[in-house]
Amino acid sequence: MQVESSLFRYPRYRADLKPAPFLPMSRKEMAQLGWDSCDVIVVTGDAYVDHPSFGMAVIGRMLEAQGFRVGIIDQPDWQSKDDFMRLGRPNLFFGVTAGNMDSMINRYTADRRLRTDDAYTPGNVGGKRPDRAVTVYTQRCKEAYKEVPVIIGGIEASLRRIAHYDYWQDKVRRSVLFDSKADLLIYGNAERPLAEVAHRLAKGDDISEMQDIRGTAVLRKTALPEWKGVDSRKIDQLHKIDPIPNPYGADDVGCQNLSGPSNNKVFDNDAPQAITVQPPRPKPWEKTYVLLPAFERVSDDRFLYAHASRVLHQETNPGCARALFQMHGDRGVWVNPPAFPLNTDEMDAVFDLPYQRVQHPAYGKQKIPAYDMIKTSINIMRGCFGGCSFCSITEHEGRIIQSRSQDSIIREIKDIQQKVPGFTGVISDLGGPTANMYRLGCKSEKAEKTCRRLSCVYPVICGHLDTDHQHTIDLYRAARDVPGIKKVLIASGVRYDLAIEDPRYVKELVKHHVGGYLKIAPEHTEEGPLSKMMKPGMGTYDKFKEMFDQYSKEAGKEQFLIPYFISAHPGTTDEDMLNLALWLKARKFKLDQVQNFYPSPMANATTMYHTGLNSLRNVKHDSEEVVVPKKGRQRRLHKALLRYHDPEGWPLIREALINMQREDLIGTGPQHLVPPAGRAEQFARKQGNKPAAKGQQGLTRFSSNQFATDKPTGASKADKGPGNPTKRQGAKANNTTADNTIADNKGAGKRGHNRPGARPVFGKKKPA
């Protein structure tokens, strides 16, 4: 998807500005650079790490390359305006972000319990950012310097650009623009709109005049002049692809049949004829906005909320998206179409900026866990066309894959070798939101520009999608050939339904890039929840596992898959969770840390959670009702079933089994799920399943000793079917182990919002 102008087309604001060793966080550092003021000050809820996986670094370095002096205010004391004045008054604007994560998900678990740690804070200390940090920071900036524009961005602002369901208050909240009183909101990847805003402010334009910049949202009383509106209720059609307009302006233009006589008189005695050139017909989405139901109506009507959510998700393709307008009282939020994605040259330029690749020296020897996790990993692309309903990547980064060049990625590997202290020669990840979407996309440029599908791979892989993984294979080989590199691992989640389309990729991956364990995300085994997650059936998982085991054997390696599962997702019944538990037990999986569904703003699954309606289809008053495990007891039961081996959950599971008339699963035999109450349970409680020490980072979602006496075996033929719990229960044990370095339960609870690799702008998250 091409754009007419480059991200770096602007003349540098300060032609003589040189890159700072670190973007300054104090007046002393500014003085050392010879600065009397900053042009832009970025306020962030994260500690400052000068690394391309951290949003404040990407945005700061990009603006610096445009010739702007950029300062950082990290994790300020929000109790007063004083800390927001530490660098003085910015010449142009404040840029405010909650950080790489939504502040509410960062501070609270999926059960709404306050966390005691924060991976983006030195020393892993919790409580260094407020609830709804974007709103609080913006208000303090306005108190400090009332006349200075404030621009908000990052994942927290992006996912609150219109009226949205708030899980923590269990109600629909207004657009964050109203609560924060910011001047402008940038959603998605911010480089392109932010560069335009910065240069226009530098020229003297008023921010109130910047109303139609792609990738931004503003408050208005009326729609933009000369834009035509359409009621959202007239366009809610699933998978609708707008027609490609004829480039010549008329639908009846075409080649005539010249083989026979024609009744059309073209020439008259060879006299010259006037030719009328038809003007190009405007595309149906140009200068068009969709009027969404007002905030007051979606707050009270679940059908209208589901409808508005569905329309928003259909308007995410930069090629054909229309603007959105939603009234809140006497004012409305105007959301411009998404910014065009960066092309490869622009991606290379952003990632080639002079990052130090370490945390700011002000933190001393304090460790920042999020940095330690990604300091030797490399982001090779952005975006995801998977469309998983519980994930917010599409609403934030979009479906269009933005890939770097192989040369740029190799340069970053060499940069890591030179700059990262203690580098051992192991690259921990070449990935992104998904490991294997590098340089994949639509084979049809016309279809790509007009498609409104929520997913390119669900319910089946689109025929227009290129699934050739050769570029990824070539990249892996080039990375391995860099002198001094001992191992290149793939830690980002593999989209296995894509991978099986190209067995060459699976073979290359398994032979060279698996450090014993590979993570994939089936999320569930049952069709009910899978259909609401927009995930493939277990037959696809089985096929991938068969290939994985085959190529591991050929390579002479003992390697295992790490499957992720979600409990209490909309569409999940108690019977579904029971069948999943039986599937796990049949394979002797013992999940250690597990993930309860976490409703994050604007996700499709969150809409289902709030409304109980299937918003993946046309929303009508007879729409499909979705089962939603909302109550605390049921959510605890679903989580306990994922951890069927933990004695803490046995009483709850036994009660549920009795209610489901499945007492046959209570006993001490291998066919039973939990033992009866009594001495066996008391003994088990004394022997193990002790919780991790407070604040301790979990190393795996699985018990480290679960297979001490078992040898892995292959899957039985009965295991090949995608949806028969009876067959799976009796299948031969498939003892896939896992002891990999992945997030503990505290990190896992965040995954429903920031999927591995989801990169906010002002805050970009690198995959764990």
N, C-alpha and C positions, 0 to 999 in steps of 0.2 A: 504494500500500500504506500504509494509514493506521495510526497509532499513537494510543494513548489520551492520552498526555501529551507536552508540549513539552520540547524540550531545555533551554529557559530557564525552566522552571516553578519552579525551586528559589529560595527566598529567598537573597539574596546573603549569603555568609559574612561578609564585612566590608562593611557597607552603605555606609561612607564611602570605600571604596577608589576612587581615581581612576586612569585609565589612565596607565601609565608611558610616557615618550617612547620608550624602548626597554626591554625586559625586562632587568633588571640582570645583568651578567656579573661583577661585582666587589663587594667590600664597600664600596668608595667610592661606587659607584652606588647601592647600597642605602641608605647614609647620606644621600645627596642626596634620596632619596625619603622619608626618615624611617622607614625599616624597620630593625628590630633583628633580623629573621629572615625567612626565606621559608617559606611554607606548602608549596609544591611546588617541587622543583628538577628541571628537565629536563636530562638528560645526553645529548648528541648527538654523533655522529661528523662532523657537518657544521659549517661556519662558520655563525654566526647571521645570517640575513638576515630582516628583518622584512617579510615578503612572503607573501601567501596561497598561494604555490606551495611554500613551505618548511614542513615539518611542525612543527618546533619552534615556529614563529611561530603557526601555526593553533591548535595545542594550547595554547600559552602564552596567547595572546589570548583563547581561549574560556574557559579557567579564570579568567583575570583578570576577564572579564565576569561570572563567577559569584561574584566577590568574593574570590578567592584571590590572595595574593602569589606570583608565579611568578618564579623565577630560572633562568638558563641557564648550564650548564657546557658549553662548546663544545670539542670535540676535545681532551679532557684528556690529560695525560701518564699513560699507563696502567701505567707501570713501578712505581708505588707508589700508596698511597691518598691522598697529600698533596693532589694537585690536585683530588680529589673532595671535599675539605673546604674549598675556597676560599670558599664562600658560607655555611659553617657547617652546622648540622644542620637539615634541613627539619622543619617542624612535623608534616607529614602523611605525605609519601612522596617517594621518588625516582621519576621517570619516565625510563626508559632506552630509547634507540633508536640503531640504527647510523647513522641518517640517511635521506636520501631514497633511498638505494640499499643493497642488500645489500652488506655490507662485503667479502665474498669476490669478488663480481662487480666491485666498485669497485677492488679491489687486483690482480685477476688477469685476464688475457685468456682468450679461449675455448680457447687452447692451454695454459692454466695457467702462463703467463709473467707475472712480476711487472710491473705497470705502474709507470711513473715519474712519472705525473701524477695529479691528482685535481681535477676540475672544481668540487668543492664546498669547496675549500680556497683561502684567499688565496694568490695567486701561482701557482695551479695546481700546487702542490707535492705530490708523493706521499709516502706513509709517515706521515701524520698520524693514522691510525687503525689499530687492530690487526686481525688476522684474527679473525673471529667476534666482532665488537665488542660485541654484546649480552651475550654470556657474560662477556667480560673486564670490561666496565664494571660489570655487575651484581655480580660478585665483589668489585671494588674498593669499590663502594658499601657492600656488606656488611662489608668490612673497616673502612671509615671509621666507620660507625654501624650496628652489628649489629642494633639493635632497630628500625631504621626500615624500613618496608615498601618493597619495590622492585617496581614494575610495569613490565613490558617490553611494547613494542609496535613498530609500524613494519613495513616490508616484511620485514626479516630475521626478526623473531620470528613474524610471521604465517605465513610459509611453512615454519616449522619447528615448528608446534604439535603435530604427531604425529611418529611415526617416519618418516624421510624419507631418500631417497637423497642422498648428498653426493658431488658430482662431483669435488671436489678431493681427497678421500681414497678415492674409488671404493669406498664402502661405505655401508651403511644406518646412520644415526646415531639416537640417541634424541631424543625431544622436547627442545627447547631449555630447557624448564622444569627438566629434570633436571640438565643441564650448568650452567646459569646459577644455579640455586637461587633464582630469583625467586619472589616470593609470588603473583603473578598475571600472566597473559598476556592482553593485549587484541589481538585480531586484527581486520583490516579497518579501516574508518573508525571512529576511536576516540571521537569526540565523545560519543555517547550513553552508552556504558558508562562512560567515564572520568568524566563528570559525576556519574553515580550513585555511583561508587566514592568520588570526592572528597568529596561531601556526606555520605556515610555515615561515612567516616573522621572528618570534621569533627564529626559528632554523637557520636563516641566508639565507634562500632562497630569490632570487631576485623576485620582483613582476612581472618582465617581463617574468618569467618562468611559471607563473600561467595562462595558456591559456585555460585549459579544465575543469575548476571547474564548476559544475552545478550551475545554477542560476546566472551566471556572463556573462558579455559581455566585449570584448576587441577589440582593433584595430589591424588589421593585413594587410599585403600586399597580402597574399595568404591564402588559406584554410589550416587547420591543416594537417600535414602529415598523411598519412595512412587513411584519411577520404575520402570516395567517395561522389561525388556530384550528385545531381539530379536537373534538371531544374524545377522551381516552376510550370511552365505551364503544366507539365506532371502529377501533383498530385492534381490539384484543383478539387476535387470531394466531394460534400457535403455528410456528414455523413459516409464517408468511414471508415470502421473498418478494420485494417490490420489483416490478418489471424493469428491465433494462431499457432506458429510453433510446429511441433510434437516434444515432449521432447526427443524422441529416434533418432531424426535426419533424418528419412526417412518417406516420406508420405505414403508409402505402407506397413508400419509395422502395424500389427493388428493380431487379433485372426483368425486362420484358422478354417474352418468347418471340424471338426474331426469326424463327424458322418458318412462320406462316404469315399470311396477310393480317394486317391490323386495321381496325376501324378508327384508330386514333390518328387524326390528321396532324402530323408534326410539322411538315413544311408546306408552304403555299407559294408555288412558283419561285422557290429558293429565296424568298424574301426573309430578311433577318427577323428573328423572333426575340422578344424580350424574355429573359430568364429571371424568374422570381426565386430568390434564395430564402428558404424558410429559416427563420431564427431557431436556434436550438431550443427544444422544449425543456423547460426547467424540470429537474429531477423532483420526484414527488416529496422528497424530504427537505429540499432546500428552502430556507426561509420559512420553515414550518415548525410550529411548536405543538406539543400535546398538552392539553389542559387536564391535569390530574384532579381527582376529587380533593376538596379542600381538607386541611388539617382537621377541622372540627368534625367533618363527616367520617374520615377514616379512623378517627379516635373512637367513634361510637358504633361503627358498622364494620363488622369483620369481613363482610363480602367486599366492601369497597376498599378496605385495606389490602386484602389479597389481590384485588384487581389492580390497584395502584402499584403494588410490588411487582406484579407480573409485567405490567407495561414498562416499568423502569428497566427490568432485565432484558426486555426486547429492544431497548434503545441504548445498547452498549457498543454497537459496531460503529467505529468512526466513519466508515464509508457511507452509511445510510441513516445514522441516528438523527432523530429530531430533538430539538430543545424540549425541555419539560418546564411547566409552570404550575405551581401549586400555591393556592392562596392560604394564608394564615391570618385570619381576621381581615383587616383592610389592606394588608400588604402580602406580597407573594414572594416565593423563592423561585428565581429564574435559573435553570440549570442548562448551560450551553452544551452542545454536543461534545463528546469526548475529544481530547487532543489526538492528533495523529501519532501513531507509534514512531519511535526512533528507528531510522534505518541502520544498517550495519556500520556505516562510517561514523554516524553520530554515536552509536553505542560504543564503538572503539574509542572515540574521542573522550567520552565521559569516563570510561574505565582506564584510560591512559593518563589521567590527571595525576599530579604529583602527590599521591597519598603516602604518608609515612608508614602506614600499615601497623601502627601500634597505638596504644592509648596515650592520651595527653600526659606529659611528664608531671603535671600537677597532682596526679593521683598516687605518685610514688610507687611503692611496691604492692599496693592493694590490687588484688586481681578482680577483673570484671569477667564473670563467667561467660557471658554471651560472646565476648571477644575471644576468650580461650577456646570456645567451641568452634569458631570459624576462622581463626587466624591463618590457617593454611588451606582454606577452601576457596574455590573460585566460582563466581557466578558467571555462567556462560550464556544465559538468556533470561528473558522476562516473559510474563504472560502464561496463560494456560487455557487450552480449549476443552478441558475435561468437563467443566460445568458441574462438578459435584455440588449438590444443593446446600450442604453445610459449610461450604468454603466461600470465602469472600474475595478470592483472587480476581474473578471475572469482573465483579463490580468495581474493583480497584485498578487492576492492571490490564484487564481486557483479555479477549480471546486470541488476539493476534500475537504470534510469537515474535519477539524481538531478539535477534541473535547477534552475538559478536563474531568477528572473524577469527579464524584459527590463529592467525599471526598475533592478534591482540591477546588471545588467551595464553599463548606460549610466552609472550612478553611478560605477562603477569606472573607466570610460573617462575621466570628468571628473577623478577622483582622480589618475589617471596624469598628466593634463595639468598638475595643480598640483604634484605631488610628485616626479616622475622628472626628475632633472637632464638637461638637453640633449634633452628630448623634441622630436622633429621633426614630430609630427603623424601618424606612421605607427604603427598598432597591428599588431604583428608576428603576432598569432594570436588568433582567437576559437575556442577548441576545448576539447579534453579528451583522454581516451584515444582517442577517434575524433572526427573533425571533425563528422560529420553524424548524430549520434544524439540531438541536443538535443530534449528533450520527446517522444521516441519511446518507445513501450512497447506493452504488451499491451492490445488493445482489450477483452479479457474479464477482468474483475476476478477471477472465479472461476478461470479458467485460470492467471492470473498467480500466484495464491496457491498453486497445487498443482502447477505444472509442474516437472519434474525434467530437462528437456532440457538438454544441455550447450551448445546454441547455438540462437538464434532464427532464424538465417539459413542454417544448414547442416544437411543437404545441400540443402535448399530453404528459401526464406523462409516462415516459419510463417504460416498464414492468419490467426492472431490478431494478428499484428504490425501496428501502425500504421506505414505508411511515408510518410505525408504530411509533407513537409518545410516546410510553410507557416510554422510557428513560426520555423524557422531563417531562412527568407527574410525574414520580417518583422524579425528581429533584425539581420540584415546591413544591411537598409535603414535601420533606426533608428540603427545605429552609424555608418553613412556620413553621416547627417544631423547628427551632433553638430558644432556649430561648432568650427572649428579642426582637425578631423580630415581629413587629406589622403587617406589610404589605409588600408583595413582588409584585411590579408592573412590567409589561412588556411594555417597551417603544420602543423597536426595532420593526420595521415593520413586521407584520405577513404576510407570504406568504399564502394567503387564499385558493389558488387552492390546496395547499398541505394539509392545515388544514381540508378541508371538506372531505378528504380521511380518516380521523380519528375523527369522531364526539366526541369521548371521550376527545380528546385534546381540542376541542372547548368548551366543557362543563366545563372542568377544568379551562381553561383560563377565560371564561366569569364569572364563579361563584366566583373565588378567586383573579384574577390578573388584573382586569380592573379598573382603578381609575375613572370610569365614562365615559372615552373616550378611544377608541382603534384606532390606526392608521393603515390603509391599503392603498395600492397603486394601484388602477385600472389604473391610468395614463390617460385613455381616455375611451370614450364609443363607438367609431366607429371602424369598422374593418380595415379601411385603415391605420390609424396610429398605431393601436394595432398590426397589422401584422409586421410593421417595428420596433416596440418596442420589439417584441417577448413576448407579454403579453396576458393572456387569455381574452376571451370575457366577456361581462357583465353578461352573464348567470351564470358564476361562482361566480361573485360578489353577484348576487341576491341570489344564493343558500347559500352562507356564511352569508349574512345578515339575511336570514330567520332563520338559525341556531342560529345566535347571538341574535336575538330578542327572539326566543323561550327560550333559556337558561337564558337570562336576566330576562324574565318574571318568569321562574321557580324559580330563585334565589330571586325574589322580588326586583329587582333593575332596576332603570331607567338609561340605559347606551346607548351610541351612538357611531357610527363609524365615524372616520375622514378619508375621502377618499382624496388622493392626485391626482392632475392632472397636466399634462405638456402641455403647449401651444407651438405652432410653432415647433413641432417635425417633422423631415423628414417624408413625407408621409401624412401630414395633409393638407387638403384643407380648404378654408374658410367655405364651407358647413359642413365639419366635426366639425369645431369649433362652428358653429351655432347650430348644433344638440346637442353638449355637453352643450352649454349654455341653450338650451331648457330643457335638462335633469336636469340641476341644478335648473332651475326656477320651474320646475314641483315639485321638492322636497323642494323648498324654501331654498336651499343652497345659502349662500352669502359668497363667498370666500373673505377673507381679504387680505392675502398675497398669491401670486401665483408665479409659477415658469415657466419662459420661458426656452426653451431648451438651454442648455449651451454646445457647442461642446468641449469636452475635448480630449486631444491627445489619439489616438489609439482606442477609442471606435468605435464600429461598426456603431453607429448612426452618429458619426462624419465623418466617411468615406462616408456615404450616403449624409450628408450635403455638403461635399466638392465636391464629384464627381457627385451627382445626379443619382447614380446607386445603385441598390439593391445588395449589397455585401454579403447578407445572402444566395444568390444562386450563382451557377457557373457564373463567370464574363466572358461574351463574348461581341463581338461588337454589338450584338443585345439584350443585357441584358435589363431588365426592367428599365425604367427611373422612378425616384422617384421625386414626387413633393416636393420641398424644400422651405419653407417660409424663405427667406433670407433677403429681404429688410426690412428696419426699419419700414416702414409704415405697412406692412403686419404683422410683428411680434407684433407691438403695437396693431393692430386690434385683433389678436388672444388672446393677454393678456387681452384686454378690454372685449372680449366676456366671458372670465372666470369670469370677474368682471362686469357682465352685469348690476348690481345694482348701480355701481358707476357713478354719473353724468359726471365725467371727460371723460369717454369713450363714452358717448352717441352720440356725433356728428360723431365720427368715425364709430360707429356701424350703425347709421342711413344711412350714405352714403353707407356702404357695403350692407345693406339690400335692398336699392334701386337698387344697381347694380346687386344684385342677384334676383331682382324682387320679394322680400319678404316684400313689404310694408304692408302686412297684419299683420306683427309683430310689427308695430309702432302704438302706441296708449296708452290709459290709463286704459284699461281693464285688468283683470287677465290673459287673453290669450295673451297679448302683451309682448314683450321683453323690449322695451324702449319706453318712451313717445315721442310725437312730440316736436319739438323745440318750446319754448315759455315760458310762466310764470311758468309752472310746473317744467321745468328744472332749471330755475333761483331760484325757491323756494328750490328745493332739494339741490342745490349747497350751499345755505345759511344755511340749516338745519344740515347738517352732512357730513359724508365721509371726515372728516378732516384727513390729513396725520399725522402719528405719529411724535412725537418730534424727532429732529435730534439726532441720536445716541441711541434712545430708543429701547430696546429689545422688539420685538413683542412677544406676548404670544400665538398667535393662527393664523392660516391661515383663520379663520372665524370671522365674526363680533360677538362681545360679546352680542349684544342686538337684534340679528336678529330674535329671537323667543320669544320675550317678551310677545306676545299675542297669540302665537300658541302652541298647545299641539302636541307632537309627535304622529304620527299614523303609522299604518303598511302599507307596500307596497301593491298595488293592484295587481290583477292577470294580468292585462295588463302590469305590470312592469316586468314580469318574462322573457320576451324575451330579447336576448342579443343585438339585432341590429335594432329595429324598432323605429325610432325617433317619428313617428306619434303616436304610442301607448304610448311612454314615455311622450310625451307632454300632453296627456290627462289623464295620470295616476293620481290616488288619491295622494294628497300631502303626502310626507314622510319626515317629518320635522326633519331630523337628525341634531342635533346641534353639535357644537364642541367649546370648550374653553380650550384647552389643552396646556401644556407647550411644545411648539415646536418652531423650529427656525423661525425667521422672514424672510422677503423677502431677506435680505442680506445672511442669511444662506441658504435659499431655492435656491438661484441662484447657490450655490456651489454643490447642490445635484446631478446634472447631471454628476459630475465628481466623487466626493467622496460620493457614496451612504451611507445612515446611516450605520455605521459599517465598512466602507471600511478602512482597516488598512494599511497605508504605513509602510514600514520597514526602519529603522532609523526613521520612523514616522508612528504611528499606530493610527487610529482615532476610538474613541469609539462612538457608535451610540448616536445621540441626543435623 
